[in-house]
Amino acid sequence: MSILEATLAADRSQRFDHQHLVDEICDLNWPALTADDVISVPWVYYYFSVQFRESLEIARYLYPEDDGLLELDHGERDTANLSPWPGVAAAGERMNHDEFMRRTLQLTPIAPDRQRCLKSIGEAYLAKVAATDGNSRALALASYEDGGLERVFGAILTAPHWQGPLLTAFKHFLTEHIRFDSDPEAGHGALCRHLTPDQRVVPLWSEFHWMLVAAAPRLTAPRV
């Protein structure tokens, strides 16, 4: 490889940040999903919500004096900001957001073999994330909250099917989180933006991308 080629390759590597993976997730063929496909998305997103809560706990441990992370914690764990919701949360009931997702999955039963498949995908994702160092997971919070998940959630909502109790609860989860994150000055992103994500968060977004596609392969279908 020539010096010029090496320089260009290094430049491409520097420019490949997590935003490219956010773009790739948003560009997946969400409108092509069938109703059955869409149900797979909250099933695996539950595992993302587990790792998000774990990452927030890690960040609070690493930065115990950080008031922004403390406020973010109040908005994501032991909170009533998703309550009430039929069959999931009573009025004023406080819970972690991954608990809201866990209860949401119980609203619409799916076949046992399919459930086992989706759980296998989610557990493989969690195992890969668990192997990531704590500092990278803490930095990833800002990449999630400061625009990344807001964009992904907006893309997911372009799927055409939202009927039934599970999907209506998941839609509530998504739309409320867009609201939580969207204020540039007072939203959840503003509370952790100072962590400044870098290349270390790219593998975490890559695993999220993998999990979504593994659960709903139709996402990779060409757009017409």
C-alpha positions in Angstrom: 0.0 0.0 0.0 1.4 3.4 -1.0 1.6 6.3 1.5 -1.3 8.0 -0.2 -3.4 4.9 0.0 -2.6 4.4 3.6 -3.5 8.1 4.4 -6.8 7.7 2.6 -7.6 4.5 4.4 -6.8 6.2 7.8 -9.0 9.1 6.8 -11.9 6.8 6.0 -11.4 5.0 9.3 -11.5 8.3 11.2 -14.7 9.3 9.4 -16.4 6.1 10.1 -18.0 6.9 13.4 -21.2 5.7 15.0 -23.2 8.1 13.0 -22.6 6.0 9.9 -24.2 3.0 11.7 -27.1 5.1 12.9 -27.6 6.0 9.2 -27.4 2.4 8.2 -30.1 1.4 10.8 -32.3 4.3 9.7 -31.9 3.3 6.1 -33.0 -0.3 6.7 -36.3 -1.1 4.9 -38.6 -0.5 7.9 -41.7 0.2 5.6 -41.3 -3.4 4.1 -41.9 -5.1 7.5 -45.0 -7.3 7.8 -47.0 -7.2 11.1 -45.3 -10.4 12.1 -41.9 -8.8 11.4 -42.6 -5.8 13.5 -43.4 -7.9 16.5 -39.8 -9.2 16.4 -38.4 -5.7 16.9 -39.7 -5.0 20.5 -38.7 -8.6 21.4 -35.0 -7.9 20.6 -35.2 -4.2 21.6 -35.9 -5.4 25.1 -32.3 -6.7 25.3 -31.1 -3.3 24.1 -33.0 -1.7 26.9 -31.4 -4.1 29.4 -27.9 -3.1 28.2 -28.9 0.5 28.2 -29.9 0.3 31.9 -26.7 -1.6 32.7 -24.6 1.1 30.8 -26.3 3.8 32.8 -25.5 2.0 36.0 -21.8 1.7 34.9 -21.7 5.4 34.1 -23.2 6.3 37.5 -20.5 4.1 39.1 -17.7 5.7 37.1 -18.9 9.3 37.6 -20.8 9.3 40.9 -20.7 13.1 41.2 -22.1 13.8 37.7 -25.4 15.7 38.2 -26.4 15.2 34.6 -26.1 11.5 34.8 -28.0 11.5 38.1 -30.8 13.4 36.4 -30.7 11.0 33.4 -30.9 8.1 35.9 -34.0 9.6 37.3 -35.6 9.6 33.9 -34.7 6.0 33.0 -34.7 4.0 36.2 -37.4 3.8 38.9 -39.5 6.3 37.1 -43.2 6.7 36.3 -42.6 8.7 33.1 -44.1 5.9 31.0 -47.0 5.3 33.3 -49.9 4.6 33.0 -50.2 2.1 30.2 -52.9 -0.7 30.0 -51.6 -4.1 31.0 -48.1 -2.7 31.7 -48.0 0.1 34.2 -50.5 1.4 36.7 -51.0 5.2 37.1 -48.0 6.5 38.9 -46.2 3.1 38.9 -42.4 3.5 39.0 -40.1 1.1 37.1 -37.0 0.8 35.1 -37.6 1.2 31.3 -36.4 -2.3 30.6 -39.1 -3.6 33.0 -41.7 -1.7 31.0 -40.4 -3.5 27.9 -40.4 -6.9 29.6 -44.0 -6.5 30.6 -44.8 -5.2 27.1 -43.6 -8.5 25.6 -46.2 -10.4 27.7 -49.1 -8.5 26.0 -49.1 -10.5 22.8 -47.9 -14.2 23.0 -45.8 -15.6 20.2 -45.0 -19.2 19.3 -42.5 -20.8 21.7 -40.0 -21.7 19.0 -40.0 -18.1 17.7 -39.6 -16.8 21.3 -36.6 -19.1 21.8 -35.1 -17.8 18.5 -35.5 -14.2 19.5 -34.2 -14.8 23.0 -31.2 -16.5 21.6 -30.5 -13.4 19.4 -31.0 -11.1 22.3 -28.8 -13.1 24.7 -26.0 -13.3 22.1 -26.2 -9.5 21.8 -26.0 -9.1 25.6 -23.0 -11.4 25.7 -21.1 -9.3 23.1 -22.0 -6.1 24.9 -20.9 -7.5 28.3 -17.4 -8.1 26.8 -17.1 -4.4 26.1 -15.2 -2.2 28.7 -17.1 0.0 31.0 -15.7 3.3 29.7 -16.9 2.5 26.2 -20.4 1.6 27.5 -20.6 4.9 29.5 -19.6 6.9 26.4 -22.2 5.1 24.3 -24.9 6.7 26.5 -24.3 10.0 24.8 -24.4 8.4 21.3 -27.8 6.9 22.2 -29.4 9.8 24.0 -28.0 12.7 21.9 -29.8 12.0 18.7 -28.9 8.4 17.9 -31.9 6.6 19.3 -34.2 9.5 18.5 -33.4 9.0 14.8 -33.6 5.2 15.1 -37.0 5.3 16.8 -38.3 7.6 14.1 -37.2 5.1 11.5 -38.8 2.2 13.3 -42.1 4.2 13.4 -42.2 4.2 9.6 -43.0 0.5 9.8 -46.6 0.1 8.6 -48.2 -2.2 11.3 -48.9 -1.1 14.8 -52.0 -3.0 15.7 -52.4 -5.1 18.9 -51.5 -4.4 22.6 -47.8 -5.3 22.3 -47.1 -3.0 19.4 -49.3 -0.1 20.7 -47.4 -0.2 24.0 -44.0 -0.3 22.1 -45.1 2.6 20.0 -45.9 4.5 23.2 -42.4 3.6 24.4 -40.8 4.9 21.2 -42.8 8.1 20.9 -42.2 9.0 24.6 -38.5 8.4 24.3 -38.4 10.7 21.2 -40.0 13.3 23.4 -37.6 12.7 26.3 -34.5 13.1 24.0 -35.6 15.8 21.5 -35.1 19.0 23.5 -31.5 20.1 22.7 -31.2 22.0 25.9 -33.2 20.1 28.5 -33.6 16.6 26.9 -31.8 13.4 27.9 -29.1 14.0 25.4 -28.2 17.3 27.0 -27.6 15.5 30.3 -24.9 13.2 29.0 -23.6 15.0 25.9 -20.4 15.9 27.8 -19.3 12.3 27.7 -18.4 12.8 24.0 -18.6 9.4 22.3 -15.7 8.4 20.0 -14.7 5.3 18.0 -15.0 3.1 21.0 -18.8 3.2 20.7 -18.8 1.9 17.1 -18.8 -1.8 18.0 -21.8 -1.3 20.3 -23.9 0.3 17.5 -22.7 -2.5 15.1 -24.0 -5.1 17.5 -27.3 -3.3 17.7 -27.6 -3.2 13.9 -26.8 -7.0 13.8 -29.5 -7.8 16.4 -32.2 -5.9 14.5 -31.4 -7.5 11.2 -31.1 -11.0 12.8 -34.5 -10.6 14.3 -36.2 -9.2 11.2 -34.2 -10.2 8.0 -36.7 -8.4 5.8 -35.1 -5.1 6.9 -32.3 -5.8 4.4 -34.7 -6.1 1.4 -34.1 -3.5 -1.3 -36.3 -0.5 -1.2 -38.6 -0.4 -4.3 
